[in-house]
Amino acid sequence: MNWRDLIKIHPACTAIPDMEPDQFDQLVADVRKRGNIVQPIVKWRGGDAEPWQLLDGRHRLDALSLLDDGPEKVAAALDRCVYKGPETDPWHYSRSVNVARRHLDAEQKRQVIATLVQADPTRSNRAVAKDADSNHHTVARVRNDLEGRGTVSRVSMRTDAVGRQQPAHRQQPAAVVHNTTPQPEPESVVGQFRAASSPAALRPAPSVVGAFSAGGSPGAGAPPTPAGPQPSPSLKRDTLVGDVCGWLRADLRGALDSLVLILRDEQSSIADLPLDKRIILARGYLQALSVTADDLKKAVL
């Protein structure tokens, strides 16, 4: 008899993607060597009248079932487990023990986010991001995709990370019409930043700052492009650089935290860049943050 016939699996448990084949093979080898699992499985139920559900440990049970005395070991594991009740949020618990324990790539994290949003669309992007160990910009993109495909219904109110009811969609700021007069091509990246660092360019742009505060991404939900001549690619780039500079000036700490999370979510794409390019970028970021190699060594120690 398969152990899945003995206990129902909680949706929060299956929200975490399956192990990669090589990861599961390593787990099976470890279980065979030890003759048992080290970390107990976890059961949860929402009340005394409800049946127990498996909240954590499906891969460990699969590995146990492959042993010669698998049925006996599985039965013992189901009996000698950790019990959780209604005081435990199953979604938060599953995320906290699995996302931290498993090294999920960007696509797997998006799968976790999609499952969390589908389970409760009324939870805010920030609340979902907290459980998925991601950022609210990524959650907003996943939610928009699910809503666009009709997988998740749109809601007018959402519950934020501290339990408050908030409007799902904030009022968008008024349109900002940028100067479309052609500008000379900057000679270098430094020139681009100098061109974007004028008082007008450094003024926080509502189209960007408002979108980030609403849980979106730069340009998400922004007003339509006004009619008339369209800016050149270089002017568009300079405008975006200026908008980001304005965002940094408006909320430096929050902007830097968000940028780290955004880069982390794009880690698989960044890994495709040549190593020498990544090293140059890393050195530039460290210099901008006034952090030295010695500082990093001390932090590690």
C-alpha positions, 0 to 999 in steps of 0.5 A, a space after each residue: 500500500 502506498 503511504 499516500 493512501 494513509 494520509 492526505 497531503 496538505 496543499 501547502 506541502 505540494 506547493 513546494 516543487 518536487 526535488 530534482 532527480 539527483 537531489 532525491 537520489 542523494 536523499 535515498 542514499 542517505 536514508 539507505 545508509 542510516 536505515 531511517 530518516 533523521 528529520 521527522 515528518 510533520 502533520 497538521 490539522 485545523 481542529 480536533 474534528 479534522 483529520 491529520 494532513 501531511 504538512 512536511 516530509 513527502 520526499 522522506 516518506 518516498 525514500 523510506 518506502 524504497 527500503 526493504 522494510 519500507 512499509 514498517 518504516 513508513 508506518 513508524 514515521 507517520 506515528 512518530 512525527 511532529 504534530 501541528 495544530 490551528 495555532 500554526 499557519 500551514 502555508 507559512 510553516 511549509 514555506 519557512 522549512 522548505 524554501 530555506 532548506 531547498 535551493 529553488 531557482 527563479 522558476 521554482 519560486 514562481 511556481 511557489 508564488 502561483 500556488 500561494 496566490 491561487 490558494 488565497 487571492 485576497 492576500 496582498 503581494 507583500 504577504 505572499 512575498 514574505 511566505 515565498 521568500 521573494 519580493 512583491 514586484 515578482 508576486 505582482 507579475 505572477 498575479 497579473 499573469 494568473 489573472 490574465 489567464 483567468 486562473 485567479 479571480 480579481 479581488 477589490 480588497 486584499 489582506 496585507 502582511 499584518 492582517 489589515 484590509 487594503 485596496 487591491 489596486 491603488 489610484 494611479 498617479 497622473 500622467 507625466 509627459 516627458 520632454 520629447 526633444 531629441 537629445 544627443 547620444 551620451 558618450 558613455 554610461 557615466 554620461 548617461 547618469 550625468 544627463 539623468 542627474 539634472 534636477 528635473 530628472 532626479 525628481 521622483 517620477 510618479 510613474 515609477 515610484 507610484 508603481 513600486 509602492 503599489 506592488 508593481 514594477 517600473 511601468 506596470 499600470 502606468 498611463 498610456 503613452 501620449 499621442 504625438 512624436 515618440 522619444 528616441 531609444 536613447 531618450 527613453 533610456 535616459 528617462 528610465 535612468 532618471 526615473 530610477 535615480 529619482 526612486 533611489 533619492 526618494 527611498 534609498 534603503 527600500 530601493 536598494 533592498 528591492 533591487 537586491 530581491 529583483 536581481 536574486 529572482 533573475 539569478 538564472 539569467 544573470 548566471 548566463 553572463 560571462 564570468 569576467 563581466 559579472 566580476 566587473 559588475 560585482 566590483 563596481 557594486 562593491 565600490 558603490 556601496 563602499 565595501 571592500 574585500 576585507 569587509 566581506 572577509 570580516 563579515 563572513 568570519 
